[in-house]
Amino acid sequence: KEILHLQTESDKKEFVKDICAIANSKGGRGYIIFGVKDKNKEIVGVSLEPFDEERMQQIICNRCSPPVPVRVDILAYKQKDIAVVTIFKSDQRPHQIRQTGTFYLRRGSTTDIAHRHEIANMLQESGLVTYETVLLRKASMEDLDPHLIKNQLLSALSGESASAELILESFGFIGKDSERDIYHPTLGGMLLLGKCPQKYLFHTSIRIEYYGKVQYIQGNIPTMLDLAEESIGQIFSQTHYPVEAIYEALANAVVHRDYWDTTREITISIERNQVEITNPGALWTTGGIYRIVKDQNPPRRNPWLYQRLLLLDKKSRFLKYGLGIRRMEKAFVGIEKVKVINIASKNLFKVVLPGEAYF
């Protein structure tokens, strides 16, 4: 930026809005550099009067909740003074403008209002809320599959003598409505043990597109994975295609998808030249794609879900989670590269595998 104005209330709000947006954005610390023309990046220098760190911090504290810590440095560059305001990486996201209640973040070079799912993700990342433990008050206990509870959950805990209701509550699959003193499934309970979660969570299905046809897979997560694998196996039954690579990508998509984003489902698009697995949920971790691909124990968007899938998935698909992308790459060595694409602007994550035309 060329100049810092803090004379009027409007000036102060604009300054704090930028500070909040940077603090709310993914990644590490951010910087605002003053004394540089926006268009041609010419160094013009600044007057040092507005850059009083204590006054700046006071302006931020009065207008941002929770406050964002900053540091001001004055640097001599090409015989001119430039000011650098450092906004430290925040563990208290999301930061909100007090006067309007608005949440902002950075999109490229602009400051923009945060979307609903982006606010929810920040709350989840900071530990203030967990998607899976929210009560689904429209649903009742009858919406949970008793056979899954008995054969998958209780059989895995054969040594337990507690009631099924107590075990379900202790795992966070159900919760009590304190006003009516009745139990409801949680969102996570419905995703893992529901008869048909899509009755309430329509965005959680799996869409398979193949050669002009479309198939929707519905049910709880373990059931959907079983049905999707069966369908994909049939599609490639007359080929030597390594379908296990698609299964790996699908398991990753289920664990990493952004369940706050209700605009679309996980999609598997099968074409002759490529197979594309897409899930809502761009990466938010520092290190991005490189860390997901190389890290044997990468951070997970939905640790609650992952931990319970380890217990409930009889096929043990998630025990080697974190090695999936490398196993996909191994399946196509010498054939074609596996592409991993992160599209933050659309909140999408894609894995693109070579298609059956290569086999």
N, C-alpha and C positions, 0 to 999 in steps of 0.2 A: 504494500500500500504506500501511497505517496505521503499522506498526512494523517495524523491522528487528531480528531476533533472531540473534545470532551466538555465543551462549553454548555450545551443544552441537554435537556433530558432525552431528546431524540438521539443526539450523538451518543450518549451513554448507553442507551438501549441497543443501538446498532453495534457498538463495540462489544457489549456483553453477549449479544446474540452470536457473534462470530466466535467468541471464546467458548460458549456452550456448545456450538456446533462442532468445533474441533475436538473438544473433550468427549463428545458423544460418538465421534466417528471411530471406525475400526482402526486398529494398528496401535502404534506407540505414541510418543509425545508429538506435539505439533508446534509450529512457529508462525508468527506474523512478523514480517519484516517491514519496517517503516522507513521511508526515505528513498523509495524506488518507484518510478513511474510505471503504471500498470501496462500500458500498451507497448512501449519500446524498451522497458526495463532500464531506463537511464537512471543512474545514481544521482539524486538531487539533494540528499541529506535532509536532516530534520532539525527543528528547534527542540531543545531538550526539555523545555518547560513542562509539556504535558506528561513526560515519562517519569512520573513520581510513582515508584512501585507501591508504596504504602497507600497512596490515594487510589491507584488502580485497583488494588485488592479490596479496598473499601467499596468502590463502585460495583465490583463484581459480587461481593458478599451481600450487598443490599438488593441485588437484582437477579441472582442465580441461586437455585436450591437443588442440591447442596452446593456450596461455593466451590469454585475451581481454583486451585493454587497456580499462580503464575510467577515468572521471574522476568525482570527487565535487565537487558544488557545493552550498553552503548558501545559501539565499535567504530573505530576510525577506518575508513575505506576510501581510497582515492581522494585524500585530503578532505573528506566530508564525514560527518557523523551519521550513522544509521542506527536505528533502535530495533532490537530483536526481543519480542515478547514470547517467552517459552511457555507453552501450555502442557503441563505434565500429563502423562498417561493416567487416566482416572480409574480407580477401582470402585467408584460410587456412581457409575452411570445408572440411569439417565439423569442428566442435569436439565433443569426446567427453568424457564423464565418466570419469576415470581409474579409479575404484574399481569401476565396474560395466561399463564399455565401452559405455554407452548413448549414443545420439545423440538430442537433443531439439530441437524447434522450437516456435514459437508458432502456434496455430490460433485466430484471433480473440483472445479474452481468456484463453485457457488454454494451459498448457504441456503438450505431448504428445510421445510417442515418435515419432521420424521413421520413415517407412516405407522399405522397401528401395530403391524407385526414387528416393525423395527423397534418400537418402544417396548413391546413385549419381550423381544429377544434381549434387549439391554437389561430388563428387569430379571430375566432368567439367568443371564450371565453373571449378574451381581449377586445372585442368590436371594433376591427379594421375593421371587415368585417362581414356582415350578409348574409348567403346563400340565404335567401328568397328574398332579395331586388336586387339581381343581375339581370340585364336585359337579357332576352332570345331573342337575336337578330335574331335567325333563325325563331322565331315565329312571327305571326302578331295578330292584334286584332281579326281577324276572327277565331283564334284558341280558343278564350274564348267562353263559352256557354252563349248566350244571355238570355236563360230562367233561368239559375242559377243566373245570375246577377240581373235580374228583380225580380224573385220570392224569392230569398234567401237573397241577399244583399240589394237591394233597398227597399224591403218590410219591412226589419228590420229597415230601416231608413226612415219610411214613412213620418216623419216630415221634411225631408230635401228637399229643393227646388233646390239644385245645380244640375248641369248636371251629368249624369252617368260617363262621362269621368273624371270629376274633383273628384268625390267621389272615383272612382277606383284608381286614382293617389294618393289621400290623404291617402288611406289605404295601399299604397305600392303594389297594385296588378298590376299596369302598371307603366311604366316610359318612359321618352322621350329620344330618341337618339338625342343628341345635334347636331351631324354632319348632320343628314338627316332631323331633325325636324319632326320625326314621332314617334308614340307610339309603344312600344312592351310590351308584358306581362313580368312581372318579374317571376323568378322561383317559388316564393311563389304564385303569381297570377295564374300561370299555375297549380300548385298542388291543389289549392282550387277551381278554377273556369274554368279550361280548359276542352275542349271537350274530348280530349284524351292526357293527359300529356305524356304518354309513347311513343308517336310519337317522342318526343325530349328527354325525361327523362326515358329511357327504364328500369332503375333500380328501379323505384318507384311502380311497380305492387305488387300484393299480390299473393303468390303461395300457393295453398292448395294441400297437398298430403294426400290421404286417401285410404287405402286398395288397393294399387297398381295403383291408378288413380292419375292424376295430372290436376289441373284446375288453370288457370291464371285469376286473377281478375284485370281489368284495368279501368281507369277513374280517375276523380279527387278524392280527399280523402273522402269527404262525400259520394259520389256515391260508391266508392270501399267498404267502411264500410257497406253500405246498402246491396250491392250485396254479400259480404262475409258473413254477418250475415244470409242472406236468404239461401245461399248455405250450411252453417254449420247447420242451423236449419233443412234443409232437410236431411242431413247426419244422424242426431241424432233424427229424427222424430219418430222413433219407440222405443225410449228409454226414461228413466227418467233422462237423463244426464243434469246437470245444465249448459246449453250452455251459459248462461250469463257470466260465468267465462271466457270462451274463448273470448267473446266480450270485456270484461274488458281488458284482456291481449292484444288483438289486438289494442284497443284504446291506451293503453300505448305504444305499439310498434310504432304506427304511430307518436306519439308525441316525443318519445325518439330516434327514429332511426337517424343514422348519414347519412344525405342526401348528404354529400360530398363523401361518400363511394359508388362508382358506380359499385362495383363488384358483388352485389347480392341484391335480394329483401327480403322483409319480407316473412317468410315462416311459414305456419301452417301445422305441420305434425301430422296426426291423426292415431293412432294405437290402438289396443284393450286395451293395458295396460297403455298407456299414450298419452297425447296430448302436443306437444311441439310447443311453439310460439317463433320464433327466429327473431331478428332484428339486422342489422349492427349497432354498436354503443355501445361499452363497456362503463361502467360508468366511468366518469372522476372526479366525485366530491369526496372531502374528506369525509370519513365515508362510502363510497361505498354502498354495498348492504344493510347494516343495516339501513343506513339513508333513502334509497329509500323505504324500507319496513315499517319503523316505523314513518317517518316524515309525518305529515299531509299536509305539504306544501313544498315538496321537490324541489330542484332546477331543472330546466328543460333545456334540451339541446337546444330546439327550442322555446323560449318564444314568438317570433313573430308569429309562426304558431299556438301555443296554444291559444293566445289571439284572433286570428281571427276565429279559430274553435269554440270558445265560441259563436261568433256571427252567424256563418254560419250553424252550425250543428243543424238542427231542432229537433233532438232527444235528445239534451242536454246531450250527452254522456260524455262531458268533464267538466261539472259543479262540479262533485264530484271527479275530478282527484286528485290523491295523496292518495286516500283511496282504490284504485282499488285492490292492492295486498292483503290488509287485507280482502276485500270482497271476493276475490278468496279463501283465506284461510278458511273463514267462510263457503263457499259452500261445503268444503270437511272435515269439522270437524268430527272426529270419523271415517273417511274413509281412508284417506292417506294424507301425507304431500304434500304441494305445494313447489316445488323446484325453487329457483331463482339462476341462474348461470351467473357469469360475467367472460368472457374470454378475458382479455385485449390483449393477444398475437395475437388473431384473430379478434379483434374489434367486438366481438359478445356479445349479451345479450340474455339470454334464460329464459323463464318461462315454467316449466314442470308441467302439471296438471295430476292427475290420469285419466286413460282412462275409457271407458264405461264398461270394465270388472268388475269394482268395484260396478256397479249398477245393 
